[in-house]
Structures are given as C-alpha cells and as structure tokens.
C-alpha cells in the first residue's frame, strides 16, 4: 500500500530547488489532464523555472479556449532547451497512459507522479496520490498555495476547468464542501463562471451533436435496464468528421434513465484494442470491475484498455457488471 502523501514535502522542496521540468498528462487528455498540465506550467512559470509541456495527443479542440503557459509539444524530439531533469506526470494513472514515446524514454527515478486515481500504484520516484481529491487540479491548487502563489487569472481558470469537469459540474459524489469552497476561491480570483461554462459546454460542432444523437440512439440495455452500453465506432467518427475527444462525457448521459445503475462505453483505439469507460451510481464499485480488465479509476468512474472485439469485450464487461448487480440477466 502506498503512503499516498509521504512524498509531498519532498515534491514541494524539489520544485523550489530544481529546474528543467517536463510536464506531461495522459494521452487523449480530458479537462482535468489539460487543466492540470496548464496549472503546473503556470506554477513553474511563476517560480521562474524552465519547463516544457508535452502530450502526444496535443490539446483537443474543445479545450483550445484555455490559455496555456507555453506551447504543448507532441514529440519529444521537438523539445527546445536543455534535456529535462525531472518529468512531472499529472492526472496519469500509469506510465503507459503517458504514451509509448515518453514511457520508453523516461527513467522512473526522474518522475514526479501527481494524481488522484486510486489505481495509481506510485510509478515515480516521488509520488503524491490523493484519491480523496475531486480532481488532480484540486491538488494543483494546494501545491500552488503551498508554494506561496495565489489562485488568480489563468492559473485559476486552469484549476477551475479541472474541477468543474471531473465533478460533472459539481454533481458527482466526489464533490465535497472543500471543492465548492475552492470553486468560490477561484471565482474570487477572476474566473467568470458563466462565460467559462459557456465555452466548455456550448461550443459543439454539428458533427459532435449528430455523433451523440447516433450513439445514444443505439443504446443497448441489460439486466432489466440496470446496465446501459454505448458503442463509439470508427464508422460513426468518420461519418461525422469528428475527433475522438468529441465523444468525451457521453457515457454520463447513459446514466440518465432512473433504472440504470451502471453504464459502459467502448471505442476501438488505433492499436486495435478496446478503450472502455464505466460509470455507476451510489455504492456500485466499477473501479473493482475495471481492475479485472487491467483498468482503474474511482468507485463510480473507471476506465481501461483491453483486447478483443467489441462484441467480446461487451459480453465480458456486462457479465462482470451483472455479477456485481446480482446477475439479473439481459432485457
């Protein structure tokens, strides 16, 4: 068992003393990964540190409105300046989630691992893992304040993006009183919530809109409507000329029917594996289900990558969910 917070004081001291950092988030970054990368960059910039930001997927179109502290590089060979002395991984549950290029290039002894996923087993030299944090961005806020910075301007916006999306606009069970207090502090720091949320939620392309209509229109149900399943296929992506990030968040809508206790979404990756996401209500632990398929996450939100066809993966994951639900059978 990892002593989740024991390395935190060392991380604070190291960031104060060292230089030449590379900040990386997981591939196909969501709002928490993008916002955490930006926040970490703003922290380092405020301290006068040399750093670069890296993500092999780049920044998804739906987050380009967020101001970044520097260019985000998609290839390690493009990095300017000195080679990194330290690699700061944010919101990245495992080294493999950082992408094949970085995983092969980096030595774990040079990694600072900052994350809130319970399945993160501490792959860095210094590991700060807080599963109680609603988002990795919440941890960025603590780090910034402990380093003597105030949560204002673009730093505040980066943190707000993290927490508003990873809490489902403060609707998930991970939302705590301290999360709402942090949101209020960010508003006092200059975040205009109405304008910001409008950029986050009301900037879809028609391609994304029609993609969601098709995916949700083909929802499958099992166990007397207690499990819902979505398939995100390459054919649909190509038909609507959208990016994979345009499907982010759709699984939450598969949870809307009152009878649904667990939802599964699946898509094929470029390598031919199946990326799956799981959501659940109340005390149903989908993290434990994901762990059986080498995935991870949180009790009510988990994900992973596994081999097999969509039919095979759907059958296996639905069976695992049915087992948790009491194996009530299909409808």
Order of alpha helices (4+ residues) and beta strands (2+ residues): alpha-beta-alpha-beta-beta-beta-alpha-beta-beta-alpha-alpha-alpha-alpha-alpha-beta-beta-alpha-alpha-beta-beta-alpha-beta-beta-alpha
